[in-house]
Amino acid sequence: LNICLDLEQDNHIRFIEAVSIMESILCGNDSGELSFRFSLYASFILKKHCINISSKDIKDFYNIRSKLVHTGDKKGYTDDKLVLALEYTKIIYFEYLTNEIKKKSILKDIERLWLND
């Protein structure tokens, strides 16, 4: 978390760290379908905080992070995305600290939402 907040750190590194923190909180040690679960869980939690972002749009953050980490490709990265990633990380981290995010609980909430629509 300190790296995300360090203004002297390279912005690409800050972005990688922010998205990695979200991934760690939302996906834990599970290794299957990471980008799908990351985007589904993140968009659901952010919508609870009045941030209307689709799972497709949040998945872009995951994909940009993956490209930066695995190939160094900066395509898709912008400083505006860093600002959003930091905001989203703060919200998800707050949820983690205050509500002890549990994947099974999130899945039940998502299922209830779909069944009520």
N, C-alpha and C positions, 0 to 999 in steps of 0.2 A: 504494500500500500504506500509505503514511503516513496518508492520510485515514481509512482503516479503523480504524487504531489510535488516532487522535486522539479522546480522550474528550470534548473540548470541541466537536467537530464535531456537527452535527445527525445524529441516529441514522438518519434516512431517507437522508441522503447517504452515511453509512457503509455502509448496506445496499446502495445502488446501486453503490458502488465495489467492495464485496466480490463481488457477483454479476458485475459487469463484468470483474473480474480473472479469475474462473473462466471466463467466456465467452471472454475473450481467449486464455487458455491452451488451452482445450479446442477452440475453433473457429477460432482464428487469423483469417485474412483471408477465409475462406470465407463466402459470404453466403446460401447455400441451406439451407433447413430448419434454421435455427439452434436453435430451441427443442428440436427433436427430437434433434439431435446433442448439444447441451449436456446434456440430461437423460440420454441414453443413456451418454455418456462419463463424466459426473459420478457417476452411480449406480454404474457399473462400478468406477471408481477408489475410491469410498468403501467399497464392499463389500469390496474388498481390504484395507481398514483396519478391518474389522469393524463398519462402520456400515451397517446394513441399511435402505436407503432406496430406494424404488421410483423408477423414472424419472418416473412421474406426479407423485410428491411433490416431487422435485427440480425438475421443470418448473414447479411453483407458484412457486418462488423466482424463476425467470426471468420468469414472467408478472407477478409483483408488481413486480419491477424495471422491466419495460417500462411498466406503468401509472404508476409513480412518475415515470419519465423523460418519457413522452410526454403524459400528461394530468394528472399531479399527484395522481391518485387513490390514496389510502392504504388502500383496501379490501384486506384480507388481510394487511397488514403488522402485525407485532407485534414488541415488543422481544425476545421469545423467538426469533423467526425471525432477528433480527439476530445473536443469539448463535450460532445454528446456522450461519448464513451465514458468520460469521467463522471458526468451527471448520472448516467444509468448505473454505473458501478456504485456510486454513493447510495442510490436508492436500493439497489439489490443488497448491498452490504448492510444497510440500515434494517431491511427486512430480515436478513439473516440474524442480526444481533437481537432484534426485538421480538421476532416471531419464530425463531428457530426453524428456518425453511426446511421442510422435509419433502422430498420428491413425491412420496405417496400422497401427502396432503395436497400438494399442488395438483397432482393428477386427479384427485377426487374433486377438487374445486373446478378444474377445467371440465370434467365430465358433467358435473352439476350444471355448469353454465351452458354446455351444449344441449343437455336434456331439457333445460328450461326455455331454450330459444325456439 
